[in-house]
Amino acid sequence: MNNDRRLVYSTEQGALDKPIAKRGKKKRGPSSPPQAIKNPSKQGVRIRRESKGRGGKNVCVVDGLNLNDAELKALLKKLKGQLGCGGAIKDSNLEIQGDHREKLLSLLEKEGFKAKLSGG
């Protein structure tokens, strides 16, 4: 066997044509978290109604809130108490059970958020 042959791929290590130290994930600099909007009246908050995947039951989804988890929980608790319904936080969106879009719009405007209804 000739000495000029070399292994270029292995199922255990992947491609071997690059030095081992350079293979793998590239290191990036420290990423800064997205900047929270200081003035809530400048946020683009949308309120929409969804029923897909919920057995025909309606929920109102409030998205576009740039709040941290603690502030989202506090806002959700206040809205659920004023509307007398259930709700949850999913993917940093508020989901309120039932069709309460008009009431949510007025409550969010009282809290200082610039909200709009979206969808039909």
C-alpha positions, 0 to 999 in steps of 0.5 A, spaced: 500 500 500 502 506 498 503 512 503 500 517 499 493 515 500 490 518 506 483 518 509 479 524 508 472 522 511 470 517 517 463 516 519 466 517 526 469 524 525 466 527 519 470 530 514 478 529 515 481 534 510 481 540 515 485 540 521 481 537 527 482 544 531 478 548 526 472 543 525 466 544 529 462 550 530 464 557 529 465 561 535 461 568 535 462 574 539 457 575 544 450 577 542 446 582 545 439 581 546 434 585 542 433 591 545 426 592 549 422 598 547 422 603 553 415 606 551 410 601 550 405 606 546 410 605 540 410 598 540 406 594 534 401 590 538 396 586 534 390 582 537 387 577 533 382 571 533 384 564 532 381 557 532 385 552 528 388 546 532 383 548 538 377 544 536 373 550 534 374 554 540 376 561 539 382 564 543 385 571 542 392 572 541 396 578 543 403 579 539 408 584 539 409 585 546 416 586 547 416 585 555 420 580 559 417 574 562 415 577 569 412 583 565 408 578 561 405 574 567 403 580 570 399 583 564 396 576 563 394 576 570 391 583 570 387 581 563 385 574 565 382 578 572 378 583 568 375 579 563 374 573 567 377 568 563 383 563 562 389 564 558 396 562 557 403 565 555 406 561 548 412 563 544 412 570 548 404 571 545 398 572 550 393 567 549 386 569 552 380 564 551 374 566 548 373 572 543 374 578 547 378 582 542 374 589 543 375 588 550 382 587 550 383 593 545 380 598 550 384 594 556 391 594 553 390 602 551 388 603 558 395 600 560 398 604 555 399 600 549 398 602 542 394 596 540 390 594 533 385 589 531 388 584 526 384 579 522 377 578 520 
